[in-house]
Amino acid sequence: MDLTKKKLFYLWVPLAVMWVVMALEQPAITAAITRLPNATEELACFGFSFALALMIEGPVVQMLSAGTALSGSLGSYRKILKVMNHLALITLSIHLFLCIPAVFFFVSVRLMNLPEELLTHSYYCFVIMLPWAPVIGYRRLWQGVMIKHERSKQVPYIMYIRLASAGVILTLGMIFKPFSGAILGSVTLACGVTIGTIAAYFFARPIVKDLKDTDGTDTMSYHQTVRFYIPLAITSTVTLGVRPILNYGITLGTAPVQSLAIWPVLLAYISLYTSVTQSVQEIVVAEIKKKTYTIVRNFALAVAVVTELFFLLVYFCKPLWRLWFVRISGVPGDLLVFLPASLALMGLLPFLSGQIAWFRGLLVAERHTVTITIGVILNICTMLAAIFITPQLIQTSGVYIASLAYLAAYAVEFTFLSINCRQYRLSAD
């Protein structure tokens, strides 16, 4: 059956819901932390440890795209699963190494300039999140299998289960208060991702059992599969690895503790929009062909534009803005003052993220993943330059430095990918 706009929309909606539901978890956690004692310090501790965990998670993030692209047959699925098994061992070993107290102190305080009063709770948070990277990798792989075999409507159920478990843990934590806010956030994340992975396994298991040994496209050896995935792994590792560097950049500005505290709130909110646009990547990988190029491209552009317009609507409509940040998120008054300028600096991110997702999906489908890696390297170089140069030029709050660096990095990557994907645009026309 020919691909239509309506069919494309119905294929995309479950993935968008999955990403949004997943993105809602972090605002829920930060909202809970703001309603517990020592909210500013606890938010800073949680944000710091979460950024470190995300850095370790980097190599497994692209398992969603890899599972979508390479699970057409039992043979190809086994190869990408073997890659995931090796990545699970590597990421778990790195996390364990950083859990050594002396190593954590050196990395967090000596290298990343974490204020020492935040060290203890940040360490406990990081230890609790030990299963984070491996279980996320397996979950994303199995979700990719589901997308590949047209079970995308079932994908959000996994995230519903994860979010429901997170809601239960947060509610109990706020009622009985067995932990500090930061530790409650880490317990919620660790339990939520583990439960979600178990659910993904049971959803994907029947599909895997029905896979045939070959579907006629299983032409890649294991070593070729590794070479295909390595640029993707580097891409997500570099992207997420910069989060701790952003935390370091925040400490170079004024009001470092307040900036560290508001930064996870800001990122959680931005992720609600970028999660919608990022969901386009898997649809592009699954559906892009020469005859469908135009319709998929236009759909990706429409998602980016509509998401950007919704961001601007909330930003300029003060009642909606206050509903989210004051009523729902419960941001303390001393932190609210940082939000308007920070959000303005990051205002184009929904559109840029949507177009970058389109370009990346196209490149994965064409198996030119090295171009994606180069784009990400340019992204990170731009971000690093902004982080270190801006404090030398102006004296401002750390969160503004991080926001400016974030926008500049995405703008550079968008420009690079736009130029390099012109050849596919021309060949499709």
C-alpha positions as CSV (number, residue, x, y, z in Angstrom):
1,M,0.0,0.0,0.0
2,D,1.3,3.5,-0.9
3,L,2.4,5.7,1.9
4,T,0.0,8.6,2.5
5,K,0.1,11.5,4.9
6,K,-2.7,9.9,7.0
7,K,-0.8,6.6,7.3
8,L,2.4,8.4,8.1
9,F,0.7,10.3,10.8
10,Y,-0.8,7.2,12.4
11,L,2.6,5.5,12.3
12,W,4.3,8.5,13.9
13,V,1.7,9.2,16.7
14,P,2.5,6.2,18.9
15,L,6.2,7.0,18.7
16,A,5.6,10.6,19.6
17,V,3.5,9.5,22.5
18,M,6.2,7.2,23.6
19,W,8.8,10.0,23.6
20,V,6.5,12.5,25.3
21,V,5.5,10.0,28.0
22,M,9.2,9.3,28.6
23,A,9.9,13.0,28.7
24,L,7.2,13.6,31.3
25,E,9.1,11.5,33.8
26,Q,11.8,14.0,34.5
27,P,9.4,17.0,35.0
28,A,7.5,14.8,37.4
29,I,10.6,14.0,39.3
30,T,11.8,17.6,39.5
31,A,8.3,18.7,40.5
32,A,8.4,16.2,43.4
33,I,11.9,17.4,44.4
34,T,10.8,21.0,44.5
35,R,8.1,20.1,47.1
36,L,10.5,18.4,49.5
37,P,13.0,20.1,51.9
38,N,16.2,21.8,50.5
39,A,14.7,22.0,47.0
40,T,17.5,24.1,45.4
41,E,20.4,21.9,46.7
42,E,18.5,18.6,46.0
43,L,17.7,19.7,42.4
44,A,21.4,20.5,41.9
45,C,22.5,17.1,43.2
46,F,19.9,15.3,41.1
47,G,20.8,17.2,38.0
48,F,24.5,16.6,38.4
49,S,24.2,12.8,39.0
50,F,21.7,12.5,36.2
51,A,24.0,14.2,33.7
52,L,26.8,11.7,34.6
53,A,24.4,8.8,34.1
54,L,23.4,10.2,30.8
55,M,27.0,10.4,29.7
56,I,27.5,6.7,30.4
57,E,24.2,5.9,28.6
58,G,25.4,7.5,25.4
59,P,26.6,4.4,23.5
60,V,23.3,2.6,23.8
61,V,20.9,5.4,22.9
62,Q,20.9,4.7,19.2
63,M,19.8,1.1,19.7
64,L,16.3,2.4,18.9
65,S,17.4,3.4,15.4
66,A,19.6,0.3,15.0
67,G,16.9,-2.0,16.1
68,T,14.5,-0.4,13.6
69,A,17.0,-0.6,10.8
70,L,18.6,-4.1,11.5
71,S,16.0,-6.4,12.9
72,G,14.4,-7.6,9.7
73,S,15.6,-11.2,10.2
74,L,16.6,-13.4,13.1
75,G,20.2,-13.3,11.9
76,S,20.5,-9.6,11.8
77,Y,18.6,-9.3,15.1
78,R,21.1,-11.6,16.8
79,K,24.0,-9.5,15.5
80,I,22.7,-6.3,16.9
81,L,21.7,-8.0,20.1
82,K,25.3,-9.2,20.4
83,V,26.5,-5.6,20.0
84,M,24.1,-4.6,22.8
85,N,25.4,-7.3,25.1
86,H,28.9,-6.0,24.7
87,L,27.8,-2.4,25.3
88,A,25.9,-3.4,28.4
89,L,29.1,-4.9,29.8
90,I,31.1,-1.8,28.9
91,T,28.7,0.8,30.3
92,L,28.1,-1.2,33.5
93,S,31.9,-1.4,34.0
94,I,32.3,2.4,33.5
95,H,29.5,3.2,35.9
96,L,31.0,0.8,38.6
97,F,34.4,2.4,38.2
98,L,33.0,5.9,38.7
99,C,31.2,4.6,41.8
100,I,34.5,4.2,43.6
101,P,34.4,7.1,46.1
102,A,37.8,8.5,45.3
103,V,37.2,8.4,41.6
104,F,33.8,10.1,41.9
105,F,35.3,12.8,44.1
106,F,38.1,13.5,41.6
107,V,35.7,13.6,38.6
108,S,33.0,15.6,40.2
109,V,34.9,18.1,42.5
110,R,38.3,18.3,40.9
111,L,37.4,18.0,37.2
112,M,33.8,19.3,37.1
113,N,34.0,21.9,39.9
114,L,31.0,20.5,41.8
115,P,30.5,22.5,45.1
116,E,31.6,20.1,47.9
117,E,28.3,20.6,49.8
118,L,26.5,18.8,47.0
119,L,29.0,15.9,46.9
120,T,27.4,13.3,49.2
121,H,23.9,13.3,47.8
122,S,25.2,13.5,44.3
123,Y,27.2,10.4,44.9
124,Y,24.3,8.4,46.4
125,C,22.2,9.4,43.5
126,F,24.8,8.2,41.0
127,V,25.2,4.8,42.8
128,I,21.5,4.2,42.8
129,M,21.4,4.7,39.0
130,L,23.8,1.8,38.4
131,P,21.4,-0.2,36.1
132,W,20.5,2.9,34.0
133,A,22.5,2.4,30.8
134,P,22.2,-1.4,30.2
135,V,18.5,-1.6,30.8
136,I,17.8,1.4,28.6
137,G,19.9,-0.1,25.8
138,Y,17.9,-3.3,25.8
139,R,14.6,-1.5,26.0
140,R,15.4,0.7,23.1
141,L,16.6,-2.3,21.0
142,W,13.3,-4.2,21.6
143,Q,11.3,-1.1,20.9
144,G,13.2,-0.8,17.6
145,V,12.2,-4.4,16.8
146,M,8.5,-3.5,17.5
147,I,8.8,-0.5,15.2
148,K,10.4,-2.5,12.4
149,H,7.6,-5.1,12.5
150,E,4.8,-2.5,12.5
151,R,3.9,-2.8,16.2
152,S,4.6,0.8,16.9
153,K,1.1,1.2,18.4
154,Q,2.2,-1.0,21.3
155,V,5.4,1.0,21.9
156,P,3.7,3.6,24.1
157,Y,2.4,0.9,26.5
158,I,5.9,0.3,27.6
159,M,6.3,4.0,28.6
160,Y,2.8,4.0,30.2
161,I,4.0,1.2,32.5
162,R,7.3,3.0,33.2
163,L,5.5,6.3,34.0
164,A,2.9,4.6,36.2
165,S,5.6,2.9,38.2
166,A,7.5,6.2,38.5
167,G,4.2,7.9,39.7
168,V,3.7,5.3,42.4
169,I,7.3,5.6,43.7
170,L,7.1,9.4,43.7
171,T,3.8,9.5,45.5
172,L,4.9,7.1,48.2
173,G,8.2,9.1,48.5
174,M,6.4,12.3,49.0
175,I,4.0,10.9,51.5
176,F,6.4,8.9,53.7
177,K,9.6,10.9,52.9
178,P,12.0,8.0,53.3
179,F,14.7,9.8,51.2
180,S,15.9,13.3,50.3
181,G,14.5,14.7,47.1
182,A,17.6,13.9,45.0
183,I,17.8,10.3,46.1
184,L,14.0,9.9,45.6
185,G,14.5,11.1,42.0
186,S,17.3,8.5,41.4
187,V,15.3,5.7,42.9
188,T,12.4,6.6,40.7
189,L,14.5,6.7,37.6
190,A,16.3,3.4,38.3
191,C,13.1,1.5,39.1
192,G,11.2,3.1,36.2
193,V,13.7,2.2,33.5
194,T,14.1,-1.4,34.8
195,I,10.3,-2.0,34.8
196,G,10.0,-0.5,31.4
197,T,12.7,-2.8,30.0
198,I,11.0,-5.9,31.5
199,A,7.8,-4.8,29.7
200,A,9.6,-4.2,26.4
201,Y,11.0,-7.7,26.6
202,F,7.6,-9.3,26.9
203,F,6.2,-7.1,24.1
204,A,9.1,-7.9,21.7
205,R,9.4,-11.6,22.6
206,P,6.6,-12.9,20.3
207,I,8.1,-10.9,17.4
208,V,11.6,-12.3,17.9
209,K,10.2,-15.9,18.1
210,D,8.5,-15.4,14.7
211,L,11.6,-14.0,12.9
212,K,12.9,-16.0,10.0
213,D,16.6,-16.8,9.6
214,T,16.9,-14.4,6.7
215,D,14.6,-11.9,4.9
216,G,16.8,-11.5,1.9
217,T,18.4,-8.3,3.2
218,D,20.6,-9.8,5.9
219,T,23.8,-9.1,4.1
220,M,25.8,-7.5,6.9
221,S,28.3,-9.6,8.9
222,Y,28.8,-9.0,12.6
223,H,31.8,-6.8,12.0
224,Q,29.9,-4.8,9.4
225,T,27.1,-4.4,12.0
226,V,29.6,-3.1,14.5
227,R,31.0,-0.6,11.9
228,F,27.5,0.5,11.2
229,Y,26.7,1.1,14.8
230,I,30.0,2.7,16.0
231,P,29.3,6.1,14.4
232,L,25.8,6.1,16.0
233,A,27.3,5.2,19.4
234,I,29.9,8.0,19.1
235,T,27.1,10.4,18.1
236,S,24.9,9.7,21.2
237,T,28.0,9.4,23.5
238,V,29.3,12.8,22.5
239,T,25.9,14.3,22.6
240,L,25.1,13.1,26.1
241,G,28.6,13.3,27.3
242,V,28.5,17.1,27.0
243,R,25.8,17.3,29.7
244,P,28.4,17.1,32.5
245,I,30.5,19.6,30.6
246,L,27.6,21.9,30.6
247,N,27.4,21.5,34.3
248,Y,31.0,22.6,34.5
249,G,30.3,25.6,32.3
250,I,27.4,26.5,34.7
251,T,29.8,26.7,37.6
252,L,31.9,29.3,35.7
253,G,29.1,31.8,35.8
254,T,27.5,33.7,38.6
255,A,24.9,32.0,40.9
256,P,26.3,28.5,40.3
257,V,24.1,26.6,42.8
258,Q,20.9,28.3,41.6
259,S,22.0,27.7,38.0
260,L,22.7,24.0,38.7
261,A,19.3,23.7,40.3
262,I,17.3,25.3,37.6
263,W,19.1,23.6,34.7
264,P,17.4,20.2,35.1
265,V,14.0,21.9,35.3
266,L,14.8,23.8,32.1
267,L,16.1,20.7,30.2
268,A,13.1,18.7,31.4
269,Y,10.7,21.3,29.9
270,I,12.7,21.6,26.6
271,S,12.8,17.8,26.3
272,L,8.9,17.8,26.1
273,Y,9.3,19.6,22.7
274,T,12.4,17.9,21.4
275,S,11.0,14.5,22.3
276,V,8.1,15.1,19.9
277,T,10.5,16.1,17.1
278,Q,13.1,13.3,17.8
279,S,10.4,10.7,17.3
280,V,10.5,11.6,13.6
281,Q,13.9,9.9,13.2
282,E,12.6,6.3,13.6
283,I,9.8,7.0,11.2
284,V,12.2,8.3,8.6
285,V,14.4,5.3,9.0
286,A,11.5,2.9,8.6
287,E,9.6,4.6,5.8
288,I,12.1,6.6,3.6
289,K,12.4,5.5,0.0
290,K,13.0,7.3,-3.2
291,K,9.3,7.4,-4.0
292,T,8.3,8.4,-0.5
293,Y,11.1,11.0,0.0
294,T,8.9,14.1,-0.5
295,I,6.1,13.1,1.7
296,V,8.4,12.0,4.6
297,R,10.4,15.2,4.3
298,N,7.3,17.4,4.3
299,F,5.9,15.5,7.3
300,A,9.2,15.9,9.3
301,L,9.2,19.7,8.5
302,A,5.5,20.0,9.6
303,V,6.2,18.3,12.9
304,A,9.2,20.7,13.5
305,V,7.2,23.8,12.7
306,V,4.1,22.9,14.7
307,T,6.2,22.0,17.7
308,E,8.1,25.3,17.5
309,L,4.8,27.3,17.3
310,F,3.4,25.5,20.3
311,F,6.6,26.4,22.3
312,L,6.2,30.0,21.3
313,L,2.6,30.0,22.3
314,V,3.3,28.8,25.8
315,Y,6.3,31.2,26.1
316,F,4.3,34.3,25.3
317,C,1.1,33.2,27.1
318,K,1.9,34.0,30.7
319,P,-1.0,32.0,32.2
320,L,0.2,28.8,30.5
321,W,3.8,29.6,31.4
322,R,2.9,30.0,35.1
323,L,0.7,26.9,35.0
324,W,3.6,24.7,34.1
325,F,6.5,26.2,36.1
326,V,4.6,27.4,39.2
327,R,1.5,25.2,39.6
328,I,2.8,22.0,38.1
329,S,6.6,22.1,38.5
330,G,6.6,24.1,41.7
331,V,9.8,26.0,40.9
332,P,10.9,28.0,43.9
333,G,10.6,31.8,43.5
334,D,14.3,32.5,43.7
335,L,14.8,30.2,40.7
336,L,11.9,31.5,38.5
337,V,13.8,34.6,37.6
338,F,16.3,32.6,35.6
339,L,13.6,31.0,33.3
340,P,12.4,33.8,30.9
341,A,15.9,34.6,29.5
342,S,17.0,30.9,29.4
343,L,13.9,29.8,27.5
344,A,14.3,32.7,25.1
345,L,17.9,31.7,24.4
346,M,16.8,28.1,23.7
347,G,13.7,29.2,21.8
348,L,14.6,27.7,18.4
349,L,15.5,24.3,19.7
350,P,12.2,22.5,18.9
351,F,12.5,23.4,15.2
352,L,16.3,22.7,15.0
353,S,15.8,19.4,16.8
354,G,13.1,18.3,14.4
355,Q,15.1,19.1,11.3
356,I,18.2,17.4,12.8
357,A,16.1,14.3,13.5
358,W,15.0,14.3,9.8
359,F,18.6,14.6,8.6
360,R,19.8,11.8,10.9
361,G,17.0,9.5,10.0
362,L,17.8,10.0,6.3
363,L,21.5,9.3,6.9
364,V,20.8,6.2,8.9
365,A,18.5,4.9,6.2
366,E,21.3,5.6,3.6
367,R,23.8,3.9,6.1
368,H,26.0,7.0,6.0
369,T,26.3,7.3,9.8
370,V,29.7,8.8,9.7
371,T,28.2,12.1,8.5
372,I,26.0,12.1,11.6
373,T,29.1,11.7,13.8
374,I,30.8,14.6,12.2
375,G,27.8,16.8,12.7
376,V,27.7,15.9,16.4
377,I,31.4,16.6,16.8
378,L,30.8,20.1,15.3
379,N,27.9,20.4,17.8
380,I,30.1,19.6,20.7
381,C,33.0,21.8,19.6
382,T,30.7,24.7,19.2
383,M,29.2,24.0,22.7
384,L,32.6,23.8,24.3
385,A,33.8,27.0,22.6
386,A,30.7,28.8,23.9
387,I,31.0,27.5,27.4
388,F,34.6,28.6,27.8
389,I,34.6,31.8,25.8
390,T,31.3,33.4,27.0
391,P,32.4,33.7,30.7
392,Q,35.5,35.5,29.5
393,L,33.4,38.1,27.6
394,I,30.5,38.7,29.9
395,Q,29.8,38.1,33.6
396,T,26.4,36.4,33.7
397,S,24.6,33.5,35.4
398,G,25.8,30.0,34.6
399,V,22.4,28.9,33.3
400,Y,22.5,31.6,30.6
401,I,25.9,30.4,29.5
402,A,24.7,26.8,29.2
403,S,21.5,27.9,27.3
404,L,23.4,30.0,24.8
405,A,25.9,27.1,24.2
406,Y,23.1,24.7,23.7
407,L,21.4,26.8,21.0
408,A,24.6,27.6,19.2
409,A,25.6,23.9,19.1
410,Y,22.3,22.8,17.6
411,A,22.4,25.6,15.0
412,V,25.8,24.6,13.8
413,E,24.9,20.9,13.5
414,F,21.7,21.8,11.7
415,T,23.6,23.9,9.2
416,F,26.2,21.2,8.6
417,L,23.6,18.4,8.1
418,S,21.5,20.6,5.8
419,I,24.4,21.2,3.5
420,N,25.5,17.5,3.5
421,C,22.0,16.1,2.9
422,R,21.5,18.1,-0.3
423,Q,22.8,15.3,-2.4
424,Y,19.9,13.0,-1.3
425,R,17.4,15.8,-1.9
426,L,18.6,16.2,-5.4
427,S,18.8,12.5,-6.2
428,A,15.2,12.1,-4.9
429,D,14.0,14.9,-7.1
